[in-house]
Amino acid sequence: MDSISRLCAWFERQCVGEWHEDHGIKIDTIDNPGWSMKADLAGTGLQDKEFPEIRVERSQHDWFVARRNDQAFEAFGGPMNLNEMVESFLAWTE
């Protein structure tokens, strides 16, 4: 299963009750150029799970950072690093 399908499956598993009304996953572009990703963790099985920060810097446009920020997973990366960002989240969830 590809990364996007696995991310969709994780999201679907969280959509029990009203979680999806107040929480979710956001993927957007940033001006570096690159990507940002945020996944709300409140109300999930991950809300208390530790996540060691990941910081990869290969070049000006090949980089990503993934970390936990309070009740959210967040990641930022270069224009070609979105898949790596999503994979870092999925590896932690599985």
N, C-alpha and C positions, 0 to 999 in steps of 0.2 A: 504494500500500500504506500502511495507517495505521501510526502509531508503534508500537503494541503488536505488530503483525505483523512489522514490521522488527526490533524488539527480539528477538522470538522467533527470527527467522531468524539474527540475529547469534549468539544463544545456541546454536542448533543447529549452526552452523558451528564453534563452539568445542568441541563435544562429540565430539572425536576422541580416542581413547585413554581416559585416565582423568581428564582435566581436570575434568569435571563432578562427579567424586567428591569433590574437594577444593576446588573453586572454583565460582563461580556469580554470580548477580545477586540482590540482595535489595532489595525495596521495602517500606517500612514507614511507619506514621504517626508523627508526633512531636507533642509537646504544645503547640506554639506557637499554633494548630494548623497542621499542614502535613504534608509528606512528606519521607522520606529515601530515597536510592537509593545502592546500592553495587554496582559491577561489578568483580570480580576481573580483573586484567590479566595476572598471572603466567601464562606459558605461551601467551600469545596474541601476535598480531602487533603489538599495541599496548603491550607491556610496556616498550618503550624509547622510545615516541613522546611527544613533549612535548605538554602541554595547558595553554594559557594560562588562568588562572583567570577565570571569568565571575562577575560580581557585579551583580545587577539589583535595585534597591530602588525600587519604584513607590509602595508604601503599606505599612501594617502587615501586611496579609494578601496582598499581591501582590508577591512577591519570590522570588528564588532565587539560589543560589550553586552553582557547579559547579567542581570542581577535581580535580587528581590528588593522591593521597596515597599515596606510595610505590608499591606495586604494585596500586593500586585507583583507579578513578574514583569519586568520591562527589559527590552533589548533595543539597541541602536546599532546600525551598521552601514557599511558602504553600499553602493548601488547594486553590487552583485552578491551581497551577503544575506539576503532575506532568508534563503533556504537554511543557511547555517543558524540563523537566529531561531527560526521555527524548530529546527532539529534540536537545538540546545534545550528548548522548552519541553519538547516531546520526550527527549531522553530522561529528563528529570521527572516527568509525569508517569513514566512507565515502570 
